[in-house]
Amino acid sequence: MGEIQQNIIDIEQRITAAAQKSGRKREDILLLAVSKTIDVPRIKQAVDCGLKELGENRVQEILEKYDTMGKDVCWHLIGHLQTNKVKYIINKVKMIHSVESIKLAEEIDKRAKQSNVIMDILVEVNIADEQSKFGVTPKETLSFIKNIAFLDNIRIKGLMTVAPFVDNPEENRDCFRRMRQLLVDINAEKIDNVNMNVLSMGMSNDFEVAIEEGATIVRVGTNIFGKRVYPQQ
């Protein structure tokens, strides 16, 4: 058994245990394999183990890997997206996790219309108010959603956050709990065209806590593929 296969088995067991702990089913949670900087042969090993949904931070990497990986996989754009790059991926991704400006939402809607697709999106929330992170503030999230809910060719499916990097995952429990509450509160507003049930939160270091607090997508890279080797600049 290869290292990647063993890693996935371990993660699957941990996801199942975290789901059971919070009274949920394993199938309610998507394990999104984050393949940034990972070469195609190693990604294919993960896909062969059943991980058909892949997350990339950069448009360029999706474009480089898209044809080689073929139609068996679904791509998610999980990193910061510039408006001028939307046109390159509008026909290639299943979901965009990182919508945090009206300008970006409008561009996605415009390009989706031109391509005759409906694009699923998540609103990125900067839950810990970190200067270095993108995302709308928790206070702004409701009005932001109201401002983009009328766009015809996007569907707001839920919320995403990049929690602080911490040594002890318990330190992020409050962030994840607040994200879940934000989702519930916004759904309670009964905004036209908005019925959100996706929470994309939790990564290699804290996905179990995220699941216990309601994550429906966890974005895991390092725990699947090992430590990333970044190309020399």
C-alpha positions as CSV (number, residue, x, y, z in Angstrom):
1,M,0.0,0.0,0.0
2,G,1.3,3.4,-1.0
3,E,1.8,6.3,1.4
4,I,-1.0,8.4,-0.1
5,Q,-3.4,5.5,0.1
6,Q,-2.5,4.9,3.8
7,N,-2.9,8.6,4.5
8,I,-6.4,8.6,3.0
9,I,-7.4,5.6,5.0
10,D,-6.2,7.3,8.2
11,I,-8.0,10.6,7.4
12,E,-11.2,8.7,6.5
13,Q,-11.2,7.0,9.9
14,R,-10.7,10.4,11.6
15,I,-13.5,12.0,9.6
16,T,-15.8,9.2,10.5
17,A,-15.0,9.4,14.2
18,A,-15.4,13.2,14.2
19,A,-18.8,12.9,12.4
20,Q,-20.0,10.2,14.9
21,K,-18.9,12.3,17.8
22,S,-21.1,15.2,16.6
23,G,-24.1,12.9,15.7
24,R,-23.6,13.1,11.9
25,K,-23.0,10.7,9.1
26,R,-19.7,10.3,7.3
27,E,-21.4,10.9,3.9
28,D,-22.5,14.4,5.1
29,I,-18.9,15.6,4.8
30,L,-16.9,16.0,1.6
31,L,-13.1,15.4,1.8
32,L,-11.7,17.9,-0.7
33,A,-8.2,16.9,-1.7
34,V,-6.1,20.1,-2.0
35,S,-3.7,19.4,-4.8
36,K,-1.8,22.8,-5.0
37,T,1.8,22.3,-6.0
38,I,1.2,18.5,-6.3
39,D,2.2,16.8,-9.5
40,V,-0.4,14.9,-11.6
41,P,0.9,11.3,-10.9
42,R,0.5,11.8,-7.1
43,I,-2.9,13.4,-7.6
44,K,-3.9,10.4,-9.7
45,Q,-3.0,8.1,-6.8
46,A,-5.5,10.0,-4.6
47,V,-8.2,9.9,-7.3
48,D,-7.6,6.2,-7.6
49,C,-8.4,5.9,-3.9
50,G,-11.7,7.5,-4.5
51,L,-11.1,11.2,-4.0
52,K,-12.7,12.7,-7.1
53,E,-13.1,16.3,-5.9
54,L,-9.9,18.4,-6.0
55,G,-9.2,21.9,-4.6
56,E,-6.7,24.4,-6.1
57,N,-5.7,27.8,-4.9
58,R,-4.5,29.1,-8.2
59,V,-6.3,29.3,-11.6
60,Q,-3.1,28.5,-13.4
61,E,-2.7,25.2,-11.6
62,I,-6.3,24.1,-12.6
63,L,-5.5,25.0,-16.2
64,E,-2.3,23.1,-16.2
65,K,-3.8,19.9,-14.7
66,Y,-7.3,20.1,-16.1
67,D,-6.9,18.1,-19.4
68,T,-4.5,15.6,-17.9
69,M,-6.8,14.7,-15.0
70,G,-9.7,14.3,-17.4
71,K,-13.5,14.3,-16.8
72,D,-13.5,12.0,-13.8
73,V,-12.7,14.7,-11.3
74,C,-14.4,17.9,-10.1
75,W,-12.4,21.0,-9.4
76,H,-13.0,23.6,-6.7
77,L,-11.3,27.0,-6.7
78,I,-10.5,27.6,-3.1
79,G,-8.0,30.4,-3.2
80,H,-8.3,34.2,-3.9
81,L,-9.7,34.8,-7.3
82,Q,-9.0,37.9,-9.4
83,T,-11.9,39.1,-11.5
84,N,-9.7,38.9,-14.7
85,K,-9.1,35.2,-14.2
86,V,-12.8,34.2,-13.8
87,K,-13.3,33.6,-17.6
88,Y,-10.6,30.9,-17.6
89,I,-12.3,28.6,-15.1
90,I,-16.0,29.3,-15.5
91,N,-16.5,26.1,-17.5
92,K,-14.0,24.1,-15.5
93,V,-14.9,24.3,-11.8
94,K,-17.8,22.9,-9.8
95,M,-17.6,25.5,-7.1
96,I,-15.8,28.7,-6.2
97,H,-15.2,28.9,-2.4
98,S,-13.7,32.4,-2.2
99,V,-16.2,35.0,-3.2
100,E,-15.6,38.1,-1.1
101,S,-16.5,41.1,-3.2
102,I,-19.5,42.3,-5.1
103,K,-17.3,43.0,-8.1
104,L,-16.1,39.3,-8.2
105,A,-19.7,38.0,-7.8
106,E,-20.9,40.1,-10.7
107,E,-18.0,39.0,-12.9
108,I,-18.7,35.3,-12.1
109,D,-22.4,35.9,-12.9
110,K,-21.6,37.6,-16.2
111,R,-19.1,34.9,-17.3
112,A,-21.5,32.2,-16.2
113,K,-24.3,33.8,-18.3
114,Q,-22.1,33.9,-21.3
115,S,-21.2,30.2,-20.9
116,N,-24.7,29.2,-20.1
117,V,-23.8,27.7,-16.7
118,I,-25.0,28.2,-13.2
119,M,-22.0,28.6,-10.8
120,D,-22.2,27.4,-7.2
121,I,-20.3,29.8,-4.9
122,L,-19.4,30.1,-1.2
123,V,-19.0,33.5,0.5
124,E,-15.6,33.7,2.1
125,V,-15.8,35.0,5.7
126,N,-12.8,36.3,7.6
127,I,-14.0,34.9,10.9
128,A,-11.0,35.8,12.9
129,D,-10.6,39.2,11.4
130,E,-7.0,38.6,10.3
131,Q,-5.3,41.4,8.4
132,S,-3.5,38.9,6.1
133,K,-6.7,37.0,5.1
134,F,-9.3,37.7,2.5
135,G,-13.0,37.6,3.2
136,V,-16.0,39.7,4.4
137,T,-16.4,40.3,8.1
138,P,-19.0,38.3,10.0
139,K,-21.0,41.6,10.5
140,E,-21.0,42.3,6.8
141,T,-21.9,38.8,5.6
142,L,-25.7,39.2,5.7
143,S,-25.8,42.4,3.7
144,F,-23.2,41.1,1.3
145,I,-25.3,38.1,0.5
146,K,-28.4,40.3,0.1
147,N,-26.5,42.4,-2.4
148,I,-25.6,39.4,-4.6
149,A,-28.5,37.0,-4.1
150,F,-30.4,38.4,-7.1
151,L,-27.7,37.5,-9.6
152,D,-29.2,34.9,-12.0
153,N,-26.3,32.7,-12.8
154,I,-24.8,32.1,-9.4
155,R,-26.1,30.0,-6.5
156,I,-24.9,30.9,-3.0
157,K,-24.5,27.5,-1.4
158,G,-22.9,28.5,1.9
159,L,-19.9,29.9,3.6
160,M,-16.1,29.3,3.7
161,T,-13.4,30.4,6.0
162,V,-9.7,30.0,6.4
163,A,-9.2,29.7,10.2
164,P,-6.0,30.9,11.9
165,F,-3.1,28.5,11.8
166,V,-2.8,27.2,15.3
167,D,-0.8,24.5,17.1
168,N,-3.8,23.4,19.1
169,P,-6.9,22.8,16.9
170,E,-9.1,23.5,19.9
171,E,-8.1,27.2,19.6
172,N,-10.2,27.3,16.4
173,R,-13.3,25.7,17.8
174,D,-14.9,29.1,18.6
175,C,-14.2,30.3,15.0
176,F,-15.9,27.2,13.5
177,R,-18.8,27.5,16.0
178,R,-19.4,31.1,15.0
179,M,-19.3,30.2,11.3
180,R,-22.0,27.6,11.9
181,Q,-24.1,30.1,13.8
182,L,-23.7,32.7,11.0
183,L,-25.0,30.2,8.5
184,V,-28.0,29.4,10.6
185,D,-28.7,33.1,11.3
186,I,-28.5,34.0,7.5
187,N,-30.8,31.1,6.6
188,A,-33.3,32.3,9.2
189,E,-33.6,35.6,7.2
190,K,-35.3,33.6,4.4
191,I,-33.6,35.7,1.6
192,D,-35.0,34.9,-1.9
193,N,-32.8,32.5,-3.8
194,V,-30.7,31.8,-0.7
195,N,-30.8,28.4,1.0
196,M,-27.3,27.6,2.3
197,N,-26.1,24.4,3.7
198,V,-22.4,24.2,2.9
199,L,-19.7,25.1,5.4
200,S,-16.2,24.8,3.9
201,M,-13.9,25.0,6.9
202,G,-11.1,23.0,8.5
203,M,-7.8,21.9,7.0
204,S,-5.1,19.3,7.7
205,N,-4.4,20.6,11.2
206,D,-7.9,21.2,12.5
207,F,-10.5,19.3,10.3
208,E,-11.8,17.1,13.1
209,V,-12.8,20.1,15.3
210,A,-14.3,21.7,12.2
211,I,-16.4,18.6,11.5
212,E,-17.5,18.5,15.2
213,E,-18.7,22.1,14.7
214,G,-20.6,21.5,11.5
215,A,-18.2,21.6,8.5
216,T,-19.6,19.9,5.4
217,I,-16.4,20.3,3.3
218,V,-12.9,19.9,4.8
219,R,-9.9,21.0,2.7
220,V,-7.0,18.6,3.2
221,G,-3.7,18.7,1.4
222,T,-0.6,18.0,3.5
223,N,-2.2,15.1,5.4
224,I,-2.9,13.4,2.1
225,F,0.1,14.3,-0.1
226,G,2.8,15.0,2.6
227,K,4.6,18.3,3.0
228,R,4.5,20.5,0.0
229,V,7.6,21.3,-2.0
230,Y,7.2,24.8,-3.3
231,P,9.1,25.6,-6.5
232,Q,12.0,28.0,-6.2
233,Q,11.1,31.5,-7.2
